[in-house]
Amino acid sequence: MKQRVLILSGPTHEYIDPVRFIGNASSGKMGKALAEEAVRAGYAVEFVTGPVAEQNLPSLEPLTVHAVTSAEEMLATAQPLFALADIIIFAAAVADYAPAQTLTEKITKSTEELVLRLRPTPDIAQTLCAEKKAHQMAMGFALQTSDGEKNARRKLASKNLDGIVLNTPATLGAENGTFCLFEMKSERVSDWGYISKTQCAKKIFEFIKS
């Protein structure tokens, strides 16, 4: 039987009103590279994606694509898939905050300041990996602007991951980036340098299979 891989990809959009949202510049290209590498390696792939351009969705078959919008939708969709997965890769750039209230009508522009109340979105990796079984392997990403290693290792432990890949905002929307792998069971650091996202995906699956 094929091993099952669950990949979470893309941004989430947390709507303020029907036309405005809080999000980020994630393109979904890393998730696409991971999904296509998993298909090539012979895994059964479940792919949960936030809103991305059509060309940034995986084009190889077979795999199942689940389209979501918000962090809460991504968590709800991923939960039953997580329980069935052997390998889970958290490549989604989930918005950390959502409006405390989503308005049903478009906000009219005015000359006055607008104050938004925000609430934290669920930490999807931490929530799901709290139920991680011994046979499951979970990988994540840490996009940092400072204290990269410190923050990557903190997330590695707090989210109960087996490995985490550190990158920077320069990778957002790009074909390439600078990537570095930290492992839970080792102090070893694998500095992959400046490589394509396709190459990064290959290295992640090499690590998973090692």
N, C-alpha and C positions, 0 to 999 in steps of 0.2 A: 504494500500500500504506500502511496506517495505521502511524504511528509507535508504537512499543511503550514503555509506561511500566511500570516496576517500582516499587512502593511498599512499604516495610517499615513496619509500624505496631504500636502497642500495646506492652505491657510484655513481658518474659520472666519466667517463674517458674522458679527454680532450687531444686529440692526438697531439703529436709533429710532428711525421712522421708516416708512416704506421704501425710501430711496437712499438713505445714508446708513453707513455701518462703520464699526470699528474693526480693523483688520490689519494685515501686514503685507509685505511685498513678496511673500512666498509664491513661487511660480509652479511648484509641483514637479519640477524637473528631477529632483533627487528621488522622489517617490517613483516616478516613471522609470528611472534607471534601475532602481531596486526591483521593481515588479518585473521588468523585462529580463533582468539577470536571473531572478527566481524562476521564471518560466523556462528560460534556456537551461537552467540546472535541473529541471524536471520536477519542481515542487508544484503542489496544488496551491493556487494563490487567491486569497481574498484581499481586495484592494478597496480601502475606505478613503475617499477623497473629498476634501473641501472644494470650493469653487475655483476651478482653474481653466485656462484656455484649452480648447479641444486638442490642440497639437501637443499639449503637455500631459495627456493621458496615455497610458501604455498601449502600444499597438499590437503587441504579440498576444497570441492566444495559446492555450485556454487560460482565462482567469475571470473572476467575477468582480465587477466594479459596483461599489455602493456609493452613491453621491449623497453628500450631506452639506449642510450650510453652517450650523452653529457648533460650538463645543459640546453642548448638551446632546445634540443630535449625533455627533461623532461618537461620544461615549455610549449612548444607547444602542447605536448600530454595532459598535465594536464588542460590546460585552458578551453577547452569545457566541460571536466568532472567536473571541479570545479563549473561551473555554475549550474549543475544539482545536486550537492551533498548537503546533509544536514550536514554531519560531514566530516571534512578534517583533516587528521593527517600527518604532515610533519616529517617523520622519515628518510628521505634520507639525506645522508652526502654528499652534493653537493660540488664539488671542487670549491674553491673560485676564482681560476684563471685558465685561458686557454691560450695557446700560441697565440700571436698576429697573427701568420701565421702558418698554418699547411702545412708541406711539403709533396709533393706527392712521393718523393723518400726517402729511408732510409738514415739517416745521416751516413756518413762514419767515423769511429772512427779515431781520430788523437791524437797527443801529445799536441795539442794546447787547450787552454781553450775555452769552448763553452758558449756563452752568449745568453740567451733566453729573448725575450721581452714578457711580459705577460699582458693580459688584464683581468679585473674583469668579472666574469660570472654573469648572472642575479640573483638577489635575488628572488628565486621562491616564497617563502612564502610571502614576502613583496609585490611582484607584484600581486599575486593572491588575497591576503587578502585586498588589496586596494579596491576591488570590493565586499567584503564580505557583505552579506545581514543580516538583523536582525535575520532571522530564522536559519542561518548557525552557526556552532560551529567549531572553528579551534584550533588544538593542535600542538605544536611543541616540538623540543628537542634542548637543548643547551649543547654541549660537550665542557667543559672548562678545562684549566689547572691551572687557577688562577682567583681570584675575581669572583668565580662562581655565587654567588647570585646577585651581581651587574650586571654582564653581562647577566644573565638569565632574570632579570627584564627589562633591557634595550631592549633585543630582544623581550620580551613579548609585550612591548609597541610599538616598532618601526615596528613590523611585524603585528600588529593588531590581536594578538592571544587571545584566551580565557584562555589558560593554557599552561605552558611550563614545560618540565621535564628536570631537570639538571642531567647530568651524567659526567663521566670522560673518558679519553682515555683507561682506564683499561677495559671498556666494549667492545671495538672494537674486534670483532671476538669471544667474550666470550659468554657463556651461561647465565652468571649472571652479576650483576653490582650493583652499589650503585646509587639509584635514589631518586630525591626530586622534588616535584611538587610545582610550584608557580602559583597562580591564578590572573587573571586580575582584578576581581571585589572584591578581598579580600586581606588583608595583611597576611592571613593565609598561613603557609608553612606546607606541608605534607611530612615529612621525612620518606620515605619508607625503608630506610636502604639497606642492601645487600640482594637482592632477585633475582630470575630468571627472564629472559625476559618474560616468559609466565605469571608469577605473575605480572610483571609490566604492561603488556597488559591488564590483568584483572582489575587492579586498575585504569588504564586510562579510561576504559569503565565504570567502577563504577562512576568515577568522571563525565563523560559525561552524564550519566543517572541521576545524582543526582540533 
